[in-house]
Amino acid sequence: MKRIGMLTSGGDCQALNVTMRGVAKGLYTLYGPEGVEIIGFIDGYKGLMYEDYRRLTPRDFAGLLTVGGTILGSSRTPFKLIREPDENGLDKVEAMKYTYRRLRLDCLVVLGGNGSQKTANLLSQEGLNVIGLPKTIDNDLWGTDTTFGFQSAIACATNVIDCIHTTASSHNRIFLVEVMGHKAGWLTLNAGMAGGADIILIPEIPYNIDAIVKKVEERSRRGHGFTILAVAEGAISRELAEMDKKDRKKALEKRMKNYPSVSYEIAAQITERTGKDVRVTVPGHMQRGGVPNAYDRVLSSRLGTQAALEISKGNYGNLIAIQNHKIVTVPLAEIAGKLKTVDPKGDIIEEARLLGISFGDE
Ligand code: F6P
């Protein structure tokens, strides 16, 4: 009997359940429903630390293709605190190892993004059999061309920009749509291009407010009364980017006192300089919710079933990734702690510029 632990960690996304379904279906096919026991830990690593889990059966994985969120629940367990004892003095790493061994697991499958895969790597180095699966709407995980959740989030953010387009043009307004993505601009770049944004601001290309205003005014001169900006939540001005870390932190704290987020600050600056009617839309966590799209369902099913295959081969310590359309394994040690960001000189940026999109930098 194979005994497999599974957990979903960090911010949720649309295709977590589909991925777990892929792992489970693959295992049930390879070992038969009687030949495998799947244990789901509740709320991410917390479930592994505090022995909060439930035994899952094939029935638990039925009907999940269209169900967003996670049937196991998720939580954030910051990697930087993982070596610190909890409020009751519990050694978190030892507690996780204890649960794994007490349940006589053959493998732990971790569905998670950057921070979660760092912990997965640590557990692997501590001697547990671990397999990582690349989850995040941010697409910022090293070692994989894409992550599950990303395409569904692009579809959601694009839909928001599409909706904003019609009202922006009716009222001749400037609209800023703030897109998630943490410190990476992938989601904003893709949704911005798909939604026909005129200006895209991403953390990898610090913006200059003068360049933004220039683009808005240029559009006005050409008879376009409205302008759409897709703004990454992590977008950063040139001035801030040039500061050292300490000064930047102070400046960001100051900004937070005046504006809820970067888009509101840029909106105020555009209003002040152009006198135009400016609005901000922040779809926020909507981008992580709802039904996974077709692309993610296929990707998640492929990644999940390949995880099952790796378990059957006893091949552990890897992230199951996609590279050049092929599912591959990449050592967790190689990807842990590395962030995949947009290359400001990459092809897609050049292509976007050729479409006339401004990145607020020139
Ligand atoms: O990592 C996914 C993500 O949605 C980021 O895009 C965003 O910055 C963050 O999580 C939001 O975190 P929380 O759900 O804790 O507010």
Residues whose N, C-alpha, C, O or C-beta is under 5 A from the ligand:
A	BS01	F6P	G11 D138 M180 G181 H182
